[in-house]
Amino acid sequence: MGSAHRIGVVGLGFISAVYLETLAAAPDVEITAVADLDRARADAAAGSLPSARARSVDALLAADDVDIVLNLTIPAAHADIALGAIAHGKHVYGEKPLAVTFADAEEILRAARTAGVRVGCAPDTVLGTGIQTARAVVDAGEIGRPIAATAQMVTPGHERWHPNPDFYYRPGGGPLLDMGPYYVTALVQLLGPVTSVVGAGSRLRSERVIATGDRAGQAVRVEVDSHVTGILHHASGALSTITTTFDGTATQAPPIEVHGENGSLSVPDPNHFDGEASVHELGGDGWVPVPPRAGIAGTARGAGLLDLLRAPAGVGPRASGDIALHVLEIMTGLLGSAASGSRVDMTTTVERPPLVPLA
Ligand SMILES: NC(=O)c1ccc[n+]([C@@H]2O[C@H](COP(=O)([O-])OP(=O)(O)OC[C@H]3O[C@@H](n4cnc5c(N)ncnc54)[C@H](O)[C@@H]3O)[C@@H](O)[C@H]2O)c1
């Protein structure tokens, strides 16, 4: 890929602001086009970006001055936008999840292989110093052979702060597909690929009430489980236990813990780039913080896109479509297992990308 990377952004809602900020600070990229179903949002974004034109979605996907499409639409639109971009020979980097269904995600990667374009996918937070330092501890054998991990995401629901939270309660949403990508991607970074899963789910209420913005007071129908829990069998033999819920209030449990033969590791929030890992050695006196020793420091969402754009020929993106596909199979496997009551075996696996050097 050349040096002036021309980006077309589709979807200019809540999360787009942080991406636009990250990209504005990158000298080797230019946002040439923006599009949203809501034309006013595209016009507003174009107004603040001298290099960008507001276009229709179809015109952006076909545009000659766009090399890569940054897909920040809602989950239900991820696959259509990605496939549209690939059909026009463009690389794609998208928000999580890669798609709502595993079949759609597989199709995205198949189409990209045929077209010879790259696919990257959030979360890129796992490339930050928090998760990468924790992984460096595991990789160095400092807690011995990893036996198990726990991961927990507890929140009372995004309708308390998001002005348009409908998608969180529709197929493709729910706590696992929404927040699970951070935790499951971190667990794959820490403990490697997963071979099978067992899941269970429940839902507290059939409606949620929007608390903020123009639609405050409006009810949103809940179409998916709002509490999802499960067990991941890693190929290494380690077992991870995950809980993701929109039905709880708060937790004091660390976001992730890894337990090894010789010690335990407390892992910072995988929804953030930084945060401190700490280790409790077997026979030691307590938790000892680990200074950052791997990962990208001081960055924000968009780092994975820049990594994809700047990767030398032949080197895949660190926040890759392949990882996102495996993570999606794990998550949809947990949901399928919750529905059927049976264990679900994975059909995909993935190689962990190399540890990210401290930068
Ligand atoms: N809100 C957050 O804090 C957050 C954090 C990390 C990741 N994400 C992810 O980012 C994505 C977007 O979330 P958001 O909070 O910005 O949502 P949002 O609803 O605020 O914004 C989504 C935008 O996409 C547009 N859109 C929807 N379908 C489209 C289509 N087919 N074509 C063109 N535009 C379309 C909508 O009009 C809207 O402007 C989701 O995948 C979400 O999981 C959100």
The ligand as a Gaussian input file, in Angstrom:
#p B3LYP/6-31G(d) Opt

LIG

0 1
 N      -20.562000       3.651000      21.363000
 C      -19.432000       3.157000      21.822000
 O      -18.921000       3.526000      22.917000
 C      -18.695000       2.123000      21.029000
 C      -17.449000       1.771000      21.482000
 C      -16.711000       0.859000      20.736000
 C      -17.255000       0.318000      19.609000
 N      -18.508000       0.648000      19.199000
 C      -19.025000       0.002000      17.990000
 O      -19.069000       0.985000      16.959000
 C      -20.158000       0.712000      16.073000
 C      -21.030000       1.940000      15.994000
 O      -21.468000       2.255000      17.300000
 P      -21.986000       3.720000      17.637000
 O      -22.138000       3.744000      19.120000
 O      -21.159000       4.742000      16.979000
 O      -23.448000       3.642000      16.962000
 P      -24.367000       4.868000      16.479000
 O      -25.744000       4.335000      16.359000
 O      -24.119000       6.049000      17.363000
 O      -23.764000       5.201000      15.042000
 C      -23.890000       4.337000      13.937000
 C      -24.026000       5.180000      12.679000
 O      -24.062000       4.303000      11.545000
 C      -25.084000       4.770000      10.672000
 N      -25.535000       3.622000       9.886000
 C      -26.258000       2.547000      10.311000
 N      -26.453000       1.690000       9.299000
 C      -25.851000       2.227000       8.216000
 C      -25.716000       1.823000       6.857000
 N      -26.237000       0.673000       6.412000
 N      -25.038000       2.628000       6.010000
 C      -24.500000       3.799000       6.449000
 N      -24.610000       4.234000       7.723000
 C      -25.273000       3.468000       8.589000
 C      -26.152000       5.362000      11.575000
 O      -26.979000       6.259000      10.877000
 C      -25.292000       6.023000      12.646000
 O      -24.959000       7.348000      12.310000
 C      -20.868000      -0.524000      16.623000
 O      -20.393000      -1.678000      15.964000
 C      -20.428000      -0.550000      18.098000
 O      -20.392000      -1.882000      18.594000
 C      -19.231000       1.568000      19.871000

